[in-house]
């Protein structure tokens, strides 16, 4: 029988993040939070989300943060939704918008982010991640031109 100490249990290693307003921010803030807690940026990233979001995460969001594809993994879970057709239609729209605006800084993606923050709360990132402050503040359609601290 294996005894797991209190500090080794998942409860003591799992954290939540409540500031992200969309999937892209969820990925970027998670990378920053990892750095804040460990002192280093991740060598690998595994995203666990709905299976129908895989294309967007693996190809668009990963690419927007300049993370190496061979070190990025996705585990899809089935969505327990009433209308899968509506979800797929919505995902197709968001994927198209993300292709045109990968950093969510204009148009409908930007306005959706604003609606998800009705009380204008400040996001405490990237203060704990000075190496990627530029990426947090980047507003452009082209890939982020600055250097990034991951392989």
BAVEX-18599 format. One record per atom (N, C-alpha, C, CB): x, y, z. Coordinates in steps of 0.2 Angstrom, whole numbers, plus 5000, padded with zeros to 4 digits. Glycine has a CB too. Example, Ala and Ser with C-alpha at 12.3 -4.5 7.8 and 13.67 -1.06 7.14 Angstrom:
// residues 2
506649725039 506249785039 506649845039 505749785045 506449895035 506849955036 506450005039 507049975029 
This chain:
// residues 151
500449945000 500050005000 500450065000 499550005006 500350114996 500750174995 500350224999 500750194988 500750255004 500450315008 500750375005 500750305015 500250425004 500350485001 500350535006 499950504995 500850575007 500850625012 500450685010 501550655013 500250725015 499850785014 500050825008 499750825020 500750845008 500950885003 501050854996 501650905006 501050794996 501050754989 500350744986 501350694990 499850754990 499150744987 499050794982 498650744992 498550784977 498350834972 498050894975 497850794967 497750884980 497450944984 497950994985 497050924990 498550984987 499051024988 499451054982 499550994993 499351014977 499751034970 499251074965 500050974967 498651064966 498151094961 497951164963 497551044961 497951204958 497751274960 497251304955 498351324960 496851354956 496351374952 496551444949 495651374955 496351464944 496451534941 495851564940 496951534935 495651624942 495051654941 495051724937 494651664948 495551734934 495551804931 495451794923 496251834932 495651734920 495551734913 494851744910 495851664911 494851784905 494151794902 494051764896 494151874901 494551724893 494351684887 494951624887 494451724881 494851584882 495351524882 496051544881 495151484876 496151594877 496851624876 497151644882 496851674870 496751684886 497051714892 497151654897 496551764895 496651604897 496751544901 497451514900 496151494900 497651504894 498251474892 498851514895 498351454885 498851584893 499351624894 499451634902 499251694891 498851644905 498951654912 499151594916 498251684915 498951534914 499151474917 499951464916 498851414913 500251484910 500951484910 501251524915 501151504902 501051584915 501251634920 501251614927 500951704919 500651584929 500551564936 501051504937 499751534936 501151464932 501651404933 502351434935 501651364927 502551484932 503151524933 503151554940 503251574927 502651584942 502551614948 502651564954 501951654949 502351504953 502451454958 503051414958 501851404957 503351404952 503951354952 504551394951 503851304946 504551454948 505151494947 505451484940 505651474952 505051444936 505251424929 504651414925 505751364929 504751424918 504251414914 504151344912 504351464907 503651324910 503551254909 503951224902 502751234908 504151164903 504551134897 503951104892 505051084899 503451084895 502851054892 502251084894 502850974892 501751084890 501051104892 500551054890 500851174889 500151044894 499550994893 498951034894 499550924897 498451044890 497851074891 497351024891 497751124885 496851024896 496250984896 495651024895 496250944903 495351014890 494751054889 494251014884 494851124885 493751044882 493251014878 493550984872 492651054877 493350934869 493650904863 493550944857 493350834862 493050984857 492951024851 493351084850 492151044850 493751104856 494151164856 494851144854 494151194863 495051084853 495751054852 496051094846 495750984850 495751104840 496051134835 496251204836 495551134829 495851244840 495951314842 496551314847 495351344845 496551274852 497151274856 497751254853 496951234862 497751194850 498351164847 498751214842 498251094845 498251234837 498551274832 498551354832 498151254825 498051374836 498051454836 498351484842 497251474835 498051454848 498251484854 499051464856 497851464860 499151404854 499851384855 500351424851 499951304854 500151434845 500551474840 500651544842 500251464833 500051574845 500051644847 500551654853 499351664849 500651604857 501151614862 501851584861 500951584869 501951564854 502551544852 502851484855 503051594853 502351434858 502651374861 502751324856 502151354867 503251284857 503451224852 502851174852 504051194854 502651154846 502151104845 502251044848 501951104838 502951014847 503050954850 503050944858 503750934847 503051004861 502951004868 502251024871 503551054871 501851024866 501151054868 500650994867 500951114864 500250974872 499850914872 499150944874 500050864877 498650904871 497950924872 497550854874 497650954866 497150864879 496750804881 496050834881 496950774888 495650804876 494950824875 494450784879 494750824868 493950824882 493450784886 492750804882 493450814893 492350754882 491750764879 491350814883 491250694878 490950854879 490550914882 489850884883 490550974877 489650894889 488950874891 488550934890 488950854899 488350944883 487951004881 487350974878 488351044877 486851014878 486151004875 486251004868 485651044878 486551054865 486551064858 487251064855 486151124855 487551004854 488250994851 488251034845 488450924850 487751034841 487751074834 487851144835 487151064830 487551174840 487651244842 488351264845 487151274847 488551214849 489251224851 489751224846 489451164857 489751174841 490151164836 490151234831 490051104831 489551254830 489451314826 489851374829 488751334825 489751384836 490051434840 490751434840 489751434847 491051364841 491751354840 492051374834 491851284842 491651354828 491951374822 492051454821 491451344816 491551484823 491551564823 492151584827 490851594826 492251564833 492751584838 493451564834 492751554845 493451514831 494151494828 494251534822 494051414826 493751554818 493851604813 494151674816 493251604809 493751694821 493951754824 494651754827 493451774829 494851694830 495551694832 496051684827 495551624837 495851664821 496351664816 496551734813 496051624810 495951774813 496051844811 496351894816 495351874809 496251874823 496451914828 496651874834 495851954831 497251844833 497551794838 497651814845 498151764835 497651874846 497751904853 497151934856 498351954853 496651934852 495951954855 495952024856 495751914861 496252074852 496352144854 495952184850 497052154853 495452164846 495052204842 494352164840 495352224836 493852204838 493252164836 492952124841 493452124830 492552074838 492152034843 492452004848 491751984839 493051974847 493451944853 493551994858 494051914850 493852054857 493952104862 493352124866 494252164858 492752134862 492152154865 491952094870 491652174860 492052034868 491851984872 492251984879 491851914869 492851994878 493251994884 493052054889 494052014882 492852114886 492652164890 491952154893 492552234885 491552114890 490852094893 490952044899 490452064888 491552004898 491651954904 492051994910 492051904901 492052054910 492352094915 491952154917 493152114913 491352144918 490852204919 491052244925 490152174920 491452224930 491652264935 492352294934 491652224942 492652284929 493252314927 493852294932 493252394926 493852234934 494352204938 495052204935 494152134941 495552224939 496252224936 496452154936 496652264940 496852134931 497152064931 497852074934 497152034924 498052034939 498652044942 499252014938 498652004949 499151994932 499651964928 499852024923 499451904924 500452034921 501051984921 501552004926 501351984914 501352034932 501852064936 502352004939 501452094942 502051944940 502551894942 502851854936 502051844945 502851884930 503151854924 503451904920 502651814920 503951944922 504251994919 504551974912 504852024922 504751914911 504951894904 504451894899 505251824905 503851894901 503251884895 502851944896 502951824896 503052004899 502552064900 502352084893 502952114904 502852084888 502752104882 502152064878 503352104877 502152004879 501651964876 500951974879 501851884877 500951984886 500352004889 500052074886 500452014896 500452114884 500252184882 500252194874 500752234885 500452134871 500452144864 499752144860 500852084861 499652194856 499052194852 499252204845 498652264854 499152144841 499352144834 499052084831 500152144833 499052084824 498852024820 499451974819 498452054814 500052004818 500651964817 500851924823 501152004813 501251874822 501451844828 501851894832 501951784826 501851874839 502251924844 502951924842 502151894851 503251984841 503951994838 504451984844 504052054835 504351984850 504851984855 505051914857 504552014862 505551914861 505851844863 505451814868 506651854865 505451754869 505051714874 505451664877 504451684870 505351654884 505851614888 505751534887 505751634895 505351514883 505251444882 505651414876 504551424883 505751354876 506151324870 505651314864 506351254872 
